[in-house]
Amino acid sequence: MKFYNRENEMARLHEIQAQSLENAQFTVITGRRRVGKTQLLLNATEGVPTLYFFVSRKAETYLCEDFQQEIAEKLQIPLMGNVQNFSQLFKFLMQLSATRPFNLIIDEFQEFLNTNPSVFSDMQRDWDTLKANSKINLLVCGSVYSLMHRIFEDYNAPLYGRATNFLRLKPFKVLVLKEILAENNPKFSAEDLLALYAFTGGVAKYVQLFVDNKALTLKKMLDLMLKEDSFFIADGKSMLIEEFGKDYAVYFTILSAIARGENTRTKIETVVGKEVGGYLTRMEHDYGLLAKSTPIFAKSETKNVRYVIEDNFLTFWFRFIYKYSHIIEIQQYDELRKIIERDYATFSGKVLEKYFREKLIEQGGITKIGGFWDKSGENEIDLVVLNETGKTAQIVEIKRNEKHIRYNVLKEKTAAMLVQTGELKNYEVEYKGLSMVDM
């Protein structure tokens, strides 16, 4: 698959590279696994002297051998001999860059915690003492979100406050997904676009797998995912188990409950069988996996909160792969497919709401957007879209099939919402239906 989008990120990285010729730059790039961090960095530094260090799980001396080989090949500098630790190499490169500017990419940076945690304090010392004369463009990225957060944002961590730039790489936007699908499957249907969004959420690696395997219809996507050697079946667990550690089973149970609609704290605790407040807080703030959703117009202290998994792929994985892992264990993929096909309309209907929310945000011209529901959960509106400066509001009903949109019911729900909240006085209100034909 060709390199798509990322114009803003590329422009920012080129700007940082130019700045490094005047002052050393230390940029941290974060984002979930498979989102395309490495490819972005390699594309952004193409044609410029660049070292690429990948921190694999091996002894530090072996890592140093790999890194020295990279230095010799890319910068034509003889091997330095028996270098035992990374701090020697880093200090050498900081000094070298004063006269020979270059980029240094360090991938899977958090793995130094397993190799030698003192690397971070050594880097702090050398960065602080040598950066004034250095012209290095240091770019570090990592795929374990919680560890990268701890390394750079924990006040007591050695590298706290050292980064000059932070970039959070996000999945492709919905309009980019539509562009990719149109280029690779010009006859795509709305069902195909919704499936690509539902299964990948715009994560570059998953999109690439579908494109490279020419699996760009709903049927072919399911064919690729539901087989014995499927990358998709294993990836949910492999991606999260390192984040969660020994408590992963509790976290997985919580995420599974949310994925199937048990999304309030009370319902989650009923499923898990114990208090989950700490787990929910960590998944929201430390792991970046959950978001709190509250009704539009609700006060900040409201307890009318629903938890949402931010990642589309993980929502699918916990809803179908993790929940039915017992079927996968006995390799009954046809039976799993029947279950997915049975429940897909309901599952994808909720995904469609998220699709249109993202699409409306991308189109701009709004100041506030969200759903509404009362405490009973009976009066629910899919989207309320506001332009507070222009005093306009769109009340939106979203259905897979446009024939199922009921404007009279939507108006009744809106009237009840306005009675409860007292909002939208002096607003011009428009009632709108969105379905798969509007994708």
Secondary structure, DSSP 4 states (H G I P E B T S, - for coil): ------HHHHHHHHHHHHHHTTS-EEEEEE--TTSSHHHHHHHHTTTS-EEEEE--SS-HHHHHHHHHHHHHHHH-----S----HHHHHHHHHHHTTTS-EEEEEESGGGHHHH-THHHHHHHHHHHHHTTT--EEEEEE-S-HHHHHHHHHSTTSTTTTT-SEEEE--PPPHHHHHHHHHHH-TT--HHHHHHHHHHHTT-HHHHHHHHHTT--SHHHHHHHHSSTT-HHHHHHHHHHHHHHGGGHHHHHHHHHHHHTT--SHHHHHHHHSS--HHHHHHHHHTS--EEEE--TT--TT----EEEES-HHHHHIIIIIITTHHHHHTT-HHHHHHHHHHHHHHHHHHHHHHHHHHHHHHH---SEEEEEE-TTS-SEEEEEEEETTTTEEEEEEE-SSGGG--HHHHHHHHHHHHHHH---TT-EEEEEEE-GGG-
